Amino acid sequence: MAVGVGLTNITGVVTYQFGFYYILPLTSPSVISTPNPTVPSTTLLSPPLEDEDKRGGGNSCVLTFGDYNVENMAPTSPHMPTVAMHIAKFLHTPDIMFIQEIQDNSGERNDGTVNANVTLTNLVKEIADVSNVTYHFVEVAPIDGKDGGVPGGNIRQVYLYRPEKLSLVPGSPAGGALDKTEVLSTQHRPVSESPVLSFNPGRIDPNSDAWTSSRKPLVAAWMTPHGQRLFTINVHLSSKGGSSSTEGDARPPVNFPVDRRTMQVNAVADFVQSILNKDEHANIVVAGDFNEFLQTRSVYQSLIEVLTDIDEVAGVPHVERYSYVFDQHCEQLDHAFVSDAIKKRKTEFEHIHVNNWSPALSARVSDHDPSVGRIRLC
């Protein structure tokens, strides 16, 4: 069943098995309507820097970002060209991409490989072939077998970014798998009054028990050619594996491991607060695969005290707030949150249903839909 398919009335016997209710039809139902599977591309485009003077200035303040869980992408994954086309044609090559589930250079072969530069180089080339936009990429390779996911794949979060629009704030070394990045004051550094990271890019407290067998958030500090600053945190929290169905015997349903995800969100919120402690006007975007619904309010309590859900800021209709379809439920596992500095300016956001509007499961290249946002840094 695809999202939006219309059927004739169904009369049958209600039964229950394996945690789900079913209807066993007495007569064969017929499909009476099929939605148009054509997915509109995003309307949120990044203005080119060369138009700065013609448009009266300010284009360097406007950035677009995309978020996409690309589902176990290896160097030779057959779905890589389609994902590249999605980024180029449907997301319109955002200035920075938050990507999850990039595998190492040997894919699922469990041979100790951890670097993903080949995977990322291939993806960047595929995007460039479609769009003529060549991204640079940023990753921190994990310790082999320590971040969960499919055995041997060593999935991780990465950033793709357009170097003409963004660059890493200089002066800090890149962190390793076990290096804990921290927010440092720049009061004795003449480069800027903005805080900096001890490792850029870096990971949030990778030795904490919160991240056992899970992906560690990837943090980076960025600057535009005109000096505007942005902090980003790319997350991929522990999966819902082991949870019961929403219709199962357990009431409320078993949500596993909700305690672990709560710890992880708390760690992200603490890190955000450490940025705001040094610059209350900091531009911050946290995005990625949270593997949790916002309706599970206890999980997000610490984060919504310091950031705001971008769907709320942008006024996205509630019926459009989904990025995942599971057991015929439209759900949202992928989220983005922004700091007050961004919230107070014009902020836009769209979910692009390139996968979940597919007429069949076999046509989807990922179980997640991507999203696009447009924000102002000044």
C-alpha positions in Angstrom: 0.0 0.0 0.0 1.4 3.4 -1.0 0.6 6.6 0.9 -2.7 8.1 -0.5 -4.1 5.1 -2.4 -7.9 5.0 -2.3 -9.9 1.7 -1.9 -13.5 0.6 -2.1 -15.2 -0.1 1.2 -13.8 -3.2 2.8 -16.0 -5.6 4.7 -14.3 -8.4 6.5 -13.3 -10.2 9.7 -11.1 -8.3 12.1 -8.3 -10.5 13.4 -5.1 -10.0 15.4 -1.7 -11.6 15.2 2.0 -10.7 15.7 1.1 -7.4 17.3 -1.2 -6.0 14.6 -4.9 -5.8 13.7 -5.9 -7.1 10.3 -9.0 -7.2 8.2 -9.6 -10.4 6.2 -11.8 -9.1 3.3 -14.9 -11.1 2.4 -14.6 -9.8 -1.1 -11.6 -8.4 -3.0 -11.3 -4.6 -2.6 -10.5 -2.5 -5.7 -8.2 0.5 -6.0 -10.4 3.5 -6.9 -7.7 6.2 -6.8 -4.0 6.5 -7.0 -2.1 9.6 -6.0 0.1 11.4 -8.4 3.6 10.0 -7.5 5.3 13.1 -8.9 7.2 14.8 -6.1 7.7 18.5 -6.3 11.2 19.7 -5.7 12.0 22.2 -3.0 11.1 25.8 -3.4 13.9 26.8 -1.1 16.9 27.9 -3.2 20.1 29.4 -2.0 20.8 32.8 -3.7 24.1 33.0 -5.5 26.8 35.2 -4.0 27.4 36.9 -7.3 24.0 38.5 -7.0 24.9 40.2 -3.7 25.3 43.7 -5.1 22.4 43.5 -7.7 19.9 42.4 -4.9 21.0 45.0 -2.4 23.2 42.8 -0.3 22.5 40.1 2.3 22.8 37.0 0.2 25.8 35.8 2.1 23.6 35.7 5.2 21.2 33.2 3.6 22.0 29.5 3.7 20.1 26.3 2.7 20.7 23.0 4.4 19.5 19.5 3.6 19.1 16.4 5.8 19.1 12.9 4.4 19.5 9.4 5.8 20.8 7.6 2.8 20.4 4.1 4.2 23.7 2.1 4.3 25.5 3.8 1.4 28.7 2.0 0.4 31.2 3.0 -2.4 29.4 0.8 -5.0 25.8 1.0 -3.7 23.3 0.8 -6.6 21.1 3.5 -5.0 23.9 6.1 -5.0 23.1 7.7 -8.4 19.4 8.1 -7.4 20.4 9.7 -4.0 22.7 12.0 -6.0 19.8 12.9 -8.3 17.6 13.6 -5.3 20.2 16.0 -3.8 20.7 17.7 -7.2 17.2 17.8 -8.6 14.8 17.7 -5.7 16.9 19.4 -2.9 18.7 21.7 -5.4 22.2 21.1 -3.9 21.8 22.9 -0.5 24.8 24.8 0.8 25.4 22.1 3.4 24.0 18.6 3.7 23.6 16.6 6.9 24.0 13.0 5.8 23.5 9.8 7.9 24.4 6.2 7.2 27.5 6.6 5.1 29.5 3.3 5.2 33.2 2.8 5.1 35.2 2.2 2.0 34.7 -1.6 2.1 31.0 -1.4 2.7 29.7 -4.4 4.7 32.9 -6.4 4.3 34.1 -6.6 7.9 37.8 -6.1 7.3 38.7 -3.4 9.8 38.3 -0.5 7.3 36.9 2.7 8.9 37.6 5.5 6.5 34.8 6.5 4.1 36.7 8.9 1.7 36.0 6.6 -1.3 32.3 6.4 -0.5 32.1 10.2 -0.2 34.3 10.9 -3.2 32.0 8.7 -5.3 28.9 10.4 -4.0 30.3 13.8 -4.6 31.2 12.9 -8.2 27.7 11.5 -8.8 26.2 14.8 -7.6 28.6 16.8 -9.7 27.7 14.8 -12.8 24.1 15.7 -12.4 24.3 19.3 -11.1 27.8 20.7 -11.9 28.1 21.4 -8.2 31.1 19.9 -6.5 30.8 19.4 -2.8 33.6 19.1 -0.2 33.0 16.6 2.6 33.8 16.3 6.3 33.8 13.1 8.4 35.2 11.7 11.6 35.9 8.0 11.1 34.7 5.8 14.0 36.5 3.0 15.8 35.8 -0.2 14.0 32.6 -1.9 15.2 31.8 0.7 17.9 29.1 2.8 16.4 26.4 0.2 15.7 24.6 -0.4 12.4 25.1 -3.2 10.0 28.2 -5.2 10.9 31.3 -4.1 8.9 29.6 -1.0 7.6 30.8 1.4 10.3 28.0 3.9 9.4 28.6 7.5 10.3 27.3 11.1 9.9 29.0 13.4 7.4 28.7 16.9 6.0 28.7 17.8 2.4 29.3 21.5 1.9 29.7 24.0 -1.0 33.1 25.6 -0.5 32.1 28.9 -2.1 29.4 29.3 0.6 31.0 27.8 3.7 34.3 26.7 5.2 35.4 25.3 8.5 36.4 27.9 11.0 40.2 27.7 11.0 42.6 27.3 13.9 41.4 24.0 15.4 42.6 20.5 14.5 40.2 17.9 13.2 39.2 15.5 15.9 39.6 11.7 15.9 37.1 9.0 16.9 37.7 9.3 20.6 38.5 13.1 20.8 36.0 15.1 22.8 35.4 18.5 21.2 34.6 21.4 23.6 33.5 25.0 23.2 36.3 27.5 23.8 36.2 31.2 24.4 38.0 33.4 21.9 38.6 36.3 24.2 42.4 36.0 23.7 42.2 35.3 20.0 42.0 38.3 17.6 40.3 36.3 14.8 36.8 36.6 16.2 34.7 37.1 19.3 32.7 34.0 18.5 33.4 30.8 20.4 35.4 28.1 18.7 35.7 24.3 19.0 38.7 22.5 20.4 38.4 20.0 17.5 36.7 21.1 14.3 35.1 18.9 13.2 34.7 16.9 16.4 32.4 14.5 18.3 30.4 15.1 21.4 31.9 13.2 24.4 32.5 10.0 22.4 33.6 8.1 25.5 30.3 8.6 27.3 28.2 5.5 28.0 25.4 7.4 26.2 27.0 6.5 22.9 27.8 2.8 23.4 27.2 1.0 20.1 25.7 4.2 18.6 26.8 7.0 16.4 28.4 10.0 18.1 27.1 13.4 17.0 29.3 15.2 14.5 29.9 18.9 15.4 31.4 21.6 13.2 31.9 25.3 13.3 31.5 27.1 9.9 32.0 30.6 8.5 30.8 32.3 5.3 33.1 34.3 3.1 31.7 37.4 4.8 32.5 36.1 8.3 29.1 34.9 9.5 29.3 31.9 11.9 27.3 28.7 12.2 27.5 25.7 14.5 26.0 22.4 13.3 25.4 19.1 15.0 24.6 16.1 12.9 22.9 13.3 14.9 21.9 9.7 14.4 20.6 8.3 17.7 20.1 4.7 18.7 17.5 2.9 16.6 14.1 1.7 17.8 15.1 -2.0 17.2 13.4 -4.2 19.8 10.4 -1.9 20.3 6.9 -3.4 20.2 4.2 -2.4 17.6 1.9 0.5 18.4 -1.0 -2.0 18.5 0.8 -4.6 20.6 -0.2 -6.1 24.0 2.2 -3.9 25.9 0.4 -0.7 26.9 2.0 1.8 26.5 4.0 0.2 23.7 7.6 -0.8 24.4 9.9 2.0 23.1 13.4 0.6 23.1 15.9 2.0 24.1 14.1 5.2 25.1 16.4 5.6 28.1 19.5 5.6 25.9 18.0 8.1 23.4 17.1 10.4 26.4 20.7 10.3 27.5 21.9 11.1 24.0 19.5 14.1 23.6 20.6 15.3 27.0 24.2 15.2 25.9 23.4 17.2 22.8 21.4 19.7 24.8 24.3 20.2 27.2 26.7 20.8 24.3 24.3 23.4 22.8 24.1 25.1 26.2 27.9 25.3 26.3 27.8 27.2 23.0 25.1 29.5 24.2 26.9 30.1 27.5 29.7 31.8 25.5 27.5 33.4 22.8 23.7 33.6 23.5 23.3 34.9 19.9 25.0 31.9 18.3 23.6 30.4 15.1 23.0 26.7 15.8 21.4 24.0 13.7 20.9 20.4 15.1 19.6 18.0 12.5 19.6 14.3 11.6 17.9 11.0 12.4 16.7 11.1 16.0 14.9 7.7 15.7 12.3 9.2 18.0 8.9 11.1 17.7 8.6 14.6 19.1 5.5 13.4 20.8 7.8 11.5 23.2 8.2 14.7 25.1 10.3 13.3 27.9 13.1 12.5 25.5 13.3 16.0 24.0 12.6 18.0 27.2 16.3 19.1 27.6 16.7 20.0 23.9 13.5 22.1 23.5 14.7 24.2 26.5 17.5 25.5 24.4 16.4 25.1 20.8 13.1 25.1 18.8 11.8 22.5 16.3 12.1 24.1 12.9 8.8 22.7 11.8 7.2 24.9 14.4 9.3 27.9 13.5 8.5 27.6 9.8 4.8 26.8 10.3 4.9 23.5 8.4 1.4 22.0 8.4 1.1 19.1 10.9 -0.1 16.7 8.1 3.2 17.3 6.3 5.5 16.6 9.2 6.6 13.1 8.3 9.8 11.6 7.0 9.2 7.9 7.4 6.3 5.4 6.8 6.3 2.3 8.9 3.4 -0.2 9.4 1.2 2.2 7.4 1.9 5.0 9.8 3.3 8.3 8.6 5.9 9.2 11.2 8.7 11.7 11.8 12.1 10.3 13.0 14.2 13.0 11.3 14.1 16.5 12.9 15.9 19.8 12.8 16.2 22.3 15.7 17.4 25.9 15.6 18.7 28.4 18.1 16.8 31.6 19.0 19.1 33.7 16.8 17.9 31.8 13.8 14.3 31.4 15.1 13.9 35.2 15.2 14.7 35.6 11.6 12.8 34.3 8.6 13.1 30.5 8.6 11.7 28.1 6.0 11.5 24.3 5.9 10.1 21.6 3.6 9.9 17.8 3.7 10.6 16.3 0.2 8.8 12.9 0.0 10.9 11.3 -2.8 10.8 7.9 -1.1 7.6 7.7 0.8 5.4 8.8 -2.1 6.9 5.9 -4.2 4.1 3.6 -5.6 5.9 0.5 -4.2 8.5 -0.3 -1.6 10.9 -1.5 -4.3 11.0 2.0 -5.7 12.3 3.6 -2.6 16.1 4.1 -2.3 15.9 4.9 1.4 13.3 4.4 4.2 13.7 8.1 5.0 12.6 11.2 3.2 15.0 14.2 3.0 14.2 17.7 4.1 15.4 21.2 3.2 15.7 24.4 5.2 16.5 28.0 4.5 17.9 30.1 7.3 19.4 33.6 7.9 22.7 34.0 9.8 22.6 37.8 10.2 
